[in-house]
Amino acid sequence: MAIAAIIYVSISVLLVISAGMFFVKAIQSLMNKQQISHKYKNTDRVMFLPENAKDPLAISNRRAEIIAMLERQFASSPSSDS
């Protein structure tokens, strides 16, 4: 009975330690994402284009590519209204 209690306590301690490490890693990940998001304050610019992209044709083509990608992804996703 004592051996089972020792195993139970040691597994519980390991689970608490691993949960704490996971929590710390998650907080660090969120902090890194927050620091990255401060670099990109201009949210209304087109995705995946450099900040100095001024060519309207390049912007238009990139938008068309993004829309086509989203349409393919939406078409391949399962529908909930069937």
N, C-alpha and C positions, 0 to 999 in steps of 0.2 A: 504494500500500500504506500509505503514511504517513497519507493522508487517511482511509482506512478505520479505522486505529488511533485517530486523533483522534476520529472520530465514535463509535466503540465506547466509548472512555474517557468522552467527554462524556455519552453516553446512560447509561452505568453510574453516573456521578456524579449525574445527575438522578434516576435510580431510587433510589439510596441516600438522597438528600435527601428525596424524596417519601415513602419508607418511614419515615424518621425523623420527618417531620412527621405522618404517619398515626399512628405510635406515640405521639407526644406528645399528639395529639388524643384518642386512645383512653384514655390514662391520665387526661387531664383529664375526660373524660366519666365514667369510673369514679369519680373523686374526687367529682364533682358528685352522682352517684347515691348514693354513700356518705354524703355530707352530707345529702341529702334523706331517706335511710332512717333517719338518726338522729332526724329530726323525728317520724317515725311509729314509735315503739317498741311501741305496742300493736298486736300483729299479730293478735289474735283478734277484733277488731271487724269488723263487716260492711263489705264494700267499698262505696265511693262514698257512704257516709253521713257527715254531719258528726259531729264528736266529741260534740256535745251532743244528738244525736238519742236521745230516750228513749221515743219513741212505739213500742210494740210492733207496732202495725199497719203503720207505715211500714217498720220493719225487716223484718217478714214479707213485705210486698209487694215490697220491694227484693230480698230473697232469692229470691222466686218469679221475679222478672224475670231475675235473674242465672242461675238454674237453667234457665229457658226459653232464654236466650241460649246457654248452654253446650250444651243439648240440640240446638238448631238447628245450632250449629257442628259438633257431633259427628256429626249426621245427614248433614251435607253433606260431611264429610271422606271421602276414599276409604278403603275397607276393605282391610286387608292379608290377610284370611283367606278371600278369595273363591276 
